[in-house]
């Protein structure tokens, strides 16, 4: 099975860009399941239902989130009725929506996709991601053939810690949030495919998707600044994970851009 994981989709133009190209990518690369992080799909803080629907219509099977998941008020009611649009599972049970779902890949496998958020340099502090994932795996034991984790975190160490804690128990682990792709794609001896950060789907000429002048005004002059999505051409970043049908183990990880 081939799983396409896309990094944080940043801004409306990025949504249009990904949506226009994703069907062709899925077809040409024989992708069986597509997961994309959408927490910034409507700008720096959140995702509107319209943007999420565009990504789903283009071929995304599951959308994950992060610290900005609840940035748009409309998302709170939208996510209640969308099993495959996730927010981090370690939010309190009272939060709208779900932190994981089970979907069927094109190959027929039942895929458990889990979305978690780290606590390093992030507010508010959420439940322990390790304990949360342990509970989900135990609760869904026997209901899935393959498990995917989107670990949305600031610290690379927190993402790596999830790999060492769940090596061989989760088939695919990738990190999101920092918007910069890492060069550490690998497969462990136990068969878990991993990369610390997928990167970003968004404007090329920007600072993590945001207009560079706005960032410089804030960093150089320490003045309050409204962060706006940068203009210009977009680029999509992510990774493809290939797994063995009989064992579920990851056999290949390759970064992808389009």
N, C-alpha and C positions, 0 to 999 in steps of 0.2 A: 504494500500500500504506500502511496505517496501523499504526504501531508504538506500543504503549503501554509506556512505561518508568516503573517505580515506584521511588521512593526507598527507603532502608533500612527494612525491615520490622522493627519493634522490639518484641519481646515476644510472649508467647502470645496475649494479647488482641488484639493487632494482627493476628496471623495469622488468628484467627477473624473479625475485622472484615473484612479484605481478602477472605478466602475466601468470606464470605457475600455480598459485594457485587460481586465481580469478574465473575462470569458475566453479570450484568445489564449491567455497564459494557461488557464486550466486545460483547455483543449490540446494545445501543442505539447505541454509537459505531462499530460496524462495524470493530472492531479485528482485524487480521490476524496480529499477533504480539505477545506480551506478555513483557517481561523485567522481573524484580524482583530487587533486591539483598536477600539473606536472611541476611547474616552476623550480624545481631543478633536473628534470629527467635525465639531461645529466651532472650532477655535480653541483658544488656550485652556478653556475651562468647561468641558462638557460636550455632550452630544444630543442633538435634537432628534426626535423620532424620524423625521424625514431623511436625515443623513444615514441613520441606521438602516432604514428601509432600502435606500439606494444600494448600500453595500450588500445587503442580503439578496436583493434582486439581481445583483451582478454576479453572484456565485459564492459569497461567503456563507459557510454552513453554521459557523458560530462566531459571535462577536464578544470580545472580552473587554474589561474595563480596568479602572484603577482609582487613584486618589481623586480624580476629577469626574468620576462616574455620575455623581449626583449634582453636577454643576448647573444643569438646566432643569428648571422645575417640571417641564413636561415629561422628562425621562422617568420621574418617580412613578407616574401612573402607567406609562408605556411599558416599562420593564416588568410590570406585574403580569402582563399577558404574553410575554415573549420568553419561552423557555430557553431559546438558544441565544438570547442576548443577556450576558452575564454582568454582574458586579462582583467585586471580591467576596469570596465565601466567608472571610473572617470578619465581615461586618456583623453587627448583632442580628439575631433572627428577626427582630422587628423591622429591619430595613427592607424596603421593597425589593422584589425580585429574588433571584437565586444566584448562588456562586458556582454552580456546576450544572452540567446537563449531559445526557447520554443521547447521541445521535448516530444514525447509520451512515457509514461511509459508502461511496459508490461501489466498493467491493463487498459490502454486506456486513463488515465488522461493526460491532457496537463500540463506539468510542466515547469514553468518559472524558470530558474536558472540564478542568478545574481552573478557576481564576482566584489567585490570592494576592494580597497586598502586603508589602514589607512594612516594618515599623521604624526603620532607621531614617531619621530626618523627615518623617512624615507625620502629619496630624490629621485627625485624632489618632491616638494609639488604638489599634484594633486587637482582636484576640490573637493568640499565638498562631502563626501560620502552620507551624509543624503539627501542633495538636489538632488544628482544624482539618488538615489534609489526612491525618491518621484516622479521624472520625469518619470522613467521607469515604475513604477506601474501605473501611470496615463495614460501613452501612451499605455500600453498593457492591460488596463482594459477590461475585457470581453473576452480576448484571451487565458486565462489560468485558470486552476482549482486549481493549487497549486503553491506556490512560495518557492524557496530555495535560501538562501544567503550564499556564502562563503565570510566571512569578513577576508581578509588577512592583519593582523596588528600586530605591535610590542606590543602595550599597551593592556593589558587585559581590562582596563577601556574603551577603544575605542570600543572594541568588545561588551562589556556589554551595552554600550550606544546605540548601534544599536538595541539590544534587547528591551530596554525600549522605544526607539523611534518608533519601528515597531512591538511591541507586538500585536498579533492578526491580523496584516496585512500581515506578512510573516509567513509561516507555519513552516519552518525549518531554523534556523540560526546556523552556526558553524564557528569557527575561525580556521585559519591556520597561518603558518609562524614560530612560536616559536619552533616547533618540539618536544614539551613536552606535553603529554596528561594531561588534567586537570580533576579534580574529581567533577566537578560541573554540570554534565548533569542533565537537569531538563525540566519540562513542566510547562508553566505559566497557570494561571487561564483562560486566553483567548485562550489557545491551541497552543502556539508556543513552539516547541521543540528547545532546546538550549544546546550548550556546548562551552566553551571558546576556547579550542584548541583540535583538533583531535589527535595530535601527529605526528609521522613521519613513513613513510615506507622506511626503510633504514638499514644500518649496525648497528648491536647491539652494538659492541664494538667501540664506536666513541663518539665524542662530537658534538652532533646535526648533525651527518652524516659525519663530517670531521675527518680526521686522528688526533688522540689525541696528538701525538708528535708535529704536526704542530701548533696546538692551544696552547700547553704549551710553545713552543718556542716563540710565539708571546706574550702570557700573562706574562710569567716569565721574559723573557730576552728583551722584547720590540723590537725584531728584525723583519724586514720585512719577511713575510713568505707566501709562496704559499699554499693556502688551497686546499688540495686534498681529494677526497672521501676515506673514510676508507675501508680497506679490511675486509673480514670475513663474517659470517652469517648475514642474514637480517631478519627483522621482520616487519610486516605490522600492522599499528594502524589506528583506525577509530571509527565510531559509526554507529549504525543502528537506524533510525527513522521510527516509524510506525505511519501511519495516518489513520483516519477514512474516508471511501469512500464517505459518505454522507455529512460530514461537512468540511473535509479537515484538521480538527484539529489533532494535534499530540497526540497520545495516549500512546506512550512508547518510551523511549530513552535508549539505552544500548551501552556501549563501547564494542568494538570488537578488538581482536588481532588474527593474524594467521601467 
